Amino acid sequence: MDAGTELTNSVSVISDQVPGPTLASALTPLSASASLTVTKVQTGGPDPVTAAGEVIDYTITVQNTGD
């Protein structure tokens, strides 16, 4: 979704006390504050690498830290 648009939150409740479904909704404006954190960690292979052709394993984690 793009910043400046609105997200519609809706709820419907049916109970014995109130006849028929009771509906409610609320609009939530969206703001964009994009932010990513990228982490790269060596998980295998020689450290430090000392020769061409050595195999190194990494775990790369991407986390959305924006609003």
Stockholm file with secondary structure:
# STOCKHOLM 1.0

chainA/1-67         MDAGTELTNSVSVISDQVPGPTLASALTPLSASASLTVTKVQTGGPDPVTAAGEVIDYTITVQNTGD
#=GR chainA/1-67 SS CCTTCEEEEEEEECCSSSSSCEEEEEEEECCCCCCEEEEEEEEESCSSCCSTTCCCEEEEEEEECCC
#=GC SS_cons        CCTTCEEEEEEEECCSSSSSCEEEEEEEECCCCCCEEEEEEEEESCSSCCSTTCCCEEEEEEEECCC
//
